[in-house]
């Protein structure tokens, strides 16, 4: 087993002090590879906290560039990055935050033609993009390759997140919860969103990743958590695999 350096013992001291993490758990984080699809409002806090926690390799997939309207909520980007790809901007942020992290930046839109190449070696996938077609492609790939998946969404003053344990053959999938449709009209760009909403949901998505990597706590497998920021209320709903789900039918549940 690799030994943490003195610098790493100091950097991750507050992680290591936790009995749920300790030195072995920190090494597990450093040896992990997480893919984050979307480097925007949700991806920003996900990337911040995963990099700070010492995830050893992060693949970032996003085909967008930094615009001034992003800066109200996409906190890893800044004015000096306007016009730059979000992947390059995110990589620069992570480099300044934690040199332990290797970034594999991919300035492309994930689709069925490139998903295998983009996600071939990852341990966990996190999806925070507004593009639902990409979410369905990621869902199918993760389900067929038994890769855990965390997905979140936020709009207006509410957010939601859930996780999928595809290492279990009977696990429900993203399409069980969000049946595929052609309606992708409701986005942050059209309906608006408050920055702390995506910040909160994205932080919880990062927490799900850490819990799953370390095998601690109770991840949101088969549970959908919904947050109403105005009422400051959380609700959690259980769900099961759908017999009508076209994605699950491929796995012959």
C-alpha positions in Angstrom: 0.0 0.0 0.0 1.3 3.5 -0.9 2.2 5.8 2.0 0.9 9.3 2.3 3.6 12.0 2.2 4.1 14.4 5.1 2.5 17.1 3.0 -0.5 14.9 2.3 -0.8 14.0 6.0 -1.0 17.7 6.7 -3.3 18.6 3.8 -5.9 15.8 4.5 -5.5 15.9 8.3 -9.2 16.8 8.9 -10.3 13.9 6.7 -7.9 11.4 8.4 -9.1 12.4 11.8 -12.5 10.9 11.0 -12.8 7.3 11.8 -14.8 6.8 8.7 -11.9 7.9 6.6 -8.5 7.4 8.3 -5.3 7.0 6.3 -6.6 4.0 4.4 -9.7 5.9 3.3 -7.7 8.9 2.2 -5.5 6.7 0.1 -8.6 5.2 -1.5 -9.7 8.7 -2.4 -6.3 9.5 -3.9 -6.5 6.3 -6.0 -10.0 6.9 -7.3 -11.1 8.2 -10.7 -14.3 10.2 -10.9 -15.9 11.6 -14.1 -17.9 14.9 -13.7 -20.2 15.6 -16.7 -20.9 19.4 -16.7 -18.6 22.1 -15.3 -21.4 24.6 -14.6 -23.5 25.4 -11.6 -23.7 21.9 -10.2 -20.3 20.8 -11.5 -18.5 23.8 -9.8 -19.1 22.7 -6.2 -18.7 19.0 -7.1 -15.3 19.7 -8.6 -14.3 22.0 -5.8 -15.0 19.5 -3.0 -13.8 16.4 -4.9 -10.5 18.1 -5.7 -10.1 19.4 -2.2 -10.9 15.9 -0.8 -8.0 14.5 -2.8 -9.8 12.5 -5.6 -6.7 11.4 -7.5 -8.0 11.7 -11.0 -11.0 13.7 -12.3 -12.3 13.6 -15.9 -14.3 16.7 -16.8 -16.6 16.7 -19.8 -18.2 19.9 -21.0 -18.4 21.5 -24.4 -19.3 25.0 -23.2 -17.3 28.2 -22.7 -17.3 30.6 -19.7 -19.8 33.5 -20.1 -20.4 36.4 -17.8 -23.9 35.2 -17.0 -22.3 32.0 -15.6 -20.5 33.8 -12.8 -23.5 34.3 -10.6 -23.4 30.6 -9.7 -20.5 28.8 -11.4 -18.0 29.7 -8.7 -14.9 27.9 -10.1 -14.8 30.3 -13.1 -14.0 34.1 -13.0 -13.8 37.2 -15.2 -10.3 36.4 -16.4 -11.7 33.1 -17.9 -14.4 34.6 -20.1 -14.5 33.0 -23.5 -12.3 30.1 -22.3 -13.6 26.5 -22.3 -15.2 25.6 -19.0 -13.0 22.5 -19.0 -9.8 24.5 -19.2 -11.1 27.0 -16.7 -12.0 24.2 -14.3 -8.6 22.5 -14.8 -6.8 25.8 -13.9 -8.9 26.1 -10.7 -8.2 22.6 -9.6 -4.4 23.0 -10.3 -4.4 26.0 -8.0 -6.3 24.1 -5.3 -4.7 20.7 -5.2 -1.6 19.5 -7.2 -2.4 15.9 -6.1 -5.3 15.8 -8.6 -4.8 14.8 -12.2 -7.4 16.4 -14.5 -8.4 14.7 -17.7 -10.3 17.6 -19.5 -12.6 16.8 -22.4 -14.1 19.8 -24.2 -16.8 17.8 -26.0 -20.4 17.1 -25.6 -20.9 13.5 -24.4 -23.1 11.4 -26.6 -23.5 7.8 -27.7 -20.5 7.9 -30.1 -17.9 9.0 -27.5 -19.2 7.8 -24.1 -17.1 4.6 -24.1 -13.9 6.5 -24.7 -14.7 9.2 -22.1 -15.8 6.9 -19.3 -13.7 3.8 -19.9 -11.6 3.8 -16.8 -13.7 5.7 -14.2 -14.9 4.4 -10.8 -17.9 6.8 -10.4 -19.8 9.2 -12.7 -21.4 12.5 -11.5 -23.9 14.2 -13.9 -24.9 17.8 -13.4 -25.5 18.9 -17.0 -28.7 20.5 -18.3 -28.5 18.2 -21.4 -30.9 15.3 -20.7 -29.9 13.4 -23.8 -26.4 13.1 -22.3 -27.8 12.0 -19.0 -29.7 9.1 -20.7 -26.5 8.1 -22.5 -24.5 8.2 -19.3 -27.2 6.2 -17.5 -27.2 3.4 -20.1 -23.4 3.2 -20.1 -23.1 3.2 -16.3 -25.9 0.6 -16.0 -24.3 -1.8 -18.5 -20.8 -1.4 -17.0 -21.9 -1.5 -13.3 -20.5 2.0 -12.6 -22.2 3.9 -9.7 -23.9 7.1 -10.9 -24.8 10.3 -9.0 -27.2 12.8 -10.6 -28.5 16.1 -9.4 -30.6 19.0 -10.7 -31.5 22.5 -9.6 -33.8 25.2 -11.0 -35.3 28.3 -9.5 -35.2 27.8 -5.7 -35.4 24.0 -5.6 -33.1 21.1 -6.2 -32.9 17.3 -6.2 -30.4 14.5 -6.3 -30.2 10.7 -6.2 -27.6 7.9 -6.7 -27.7 4.6 -8.6 -25.9 1.5 -7.4 -25.4 -0.3 -10.7 -23.1 -2.9 -9.0 -26.5 -4.4 -8.0 -28.3 -6.0 -10.9 -31.7 -5.0 -9.6 -30.9 -1.3 -9.2 -33.4 1.2 -10.8 -31.9 3.7 -13.2 -32.2 7.3 -14.2 -35.0 6.5 -16.7 -37.0 4.8 -14.0 -37.1 8.2 -12.2 -37.1 10.5 -15.2 -38.8 8.8 -18.2 -37.3 10.0 -21.5 -39.1 12.8 -23.3 -38.4 15.5 -25.9 -39.0 18.3 -23.4 -35.8 19.9 -22.3 -37.2 23.4 -22.4 -37.1 24.1 -18.6 -33.5 25.0 -17.8 -31.6 27.5 -15.7 -31.2 29.7 -18.8 -34.9 30.0 -19.3 -36.2 29.8 -15.7 -33.4 31.1 -13.6 -31.7 29.7 -10.5 -30.2 31.1 -7.3 -26.5 30.3 -6.8 -26.8 28.8 -3.3 -29.3 26.3 -4.6 -26.8 24.8 -7.1 -24.1 25.2 -4.5 -26.0 23.1 -2.0 -27.1 20.4 -4.3 -23.6 20.2 -5.9 -22.0 19.9 -2.4 -24.3 17.0 -1.6 -23.5 15.3 -4.8 -19.8 15.5 -3.9 -20.7 14.0 -0.5 -22.4 11.1 -2.2 -19.2 10.4 -4.3 -17.1 10.3 -1.2 -19.5 8.0 0.7 -19.7 5.6 -2.2 -15.9 5.5 -2.7 -15.3 4.9 1.0 -18.3 2.6 1.6 -19.6 4.7 4.4 -22.9 6.1 5.5 -26.2 5.6 3.5 -26.0 6.8 -0.1 -29.2 7.9 -1.8 -29.6 4.6 -3.6 -33.2 4.1 -4.7 -34.0 7.4 -2.9 -34.8 10.8 -4.4 -34.0 13.8 -2.2 -35.8 17.1 -3.0 -35.1 20.4 -1.4 -37.3 23.5 -1.3 -34.9 26.4 -0.5 -37.8 28.8 0.2 -39.3 26.6 2.9 -35.9 25.2 3.9 -37.5 21.7 3.8 -36.1 18.4 2.6 -38.2 15.4 1.4 -37.0 12.0 0.5 -38.9 9.5 -1.7 -38.2 5.9 -2.3 -38.5 4.5 -5.8 -38.0 1.1 -7.5 -37.0 -0.1 -11.0 -39.8 0.3 -13.5 -40.9 -2.6 -15.6 -41.7 -0.2 -18.4 -38.2 1.3 -18.3 -36.5 0.7 -21.7 -33.0 1.0 -20.2 -33.7 -1.5 -17.4 -35.2 -3.9 -19.9 -31.8 -4.2 -21.6 -30.4 -5.5 -18.4 -33.3 -8.0 -18.0 -34.1 -7.2 -14.4 
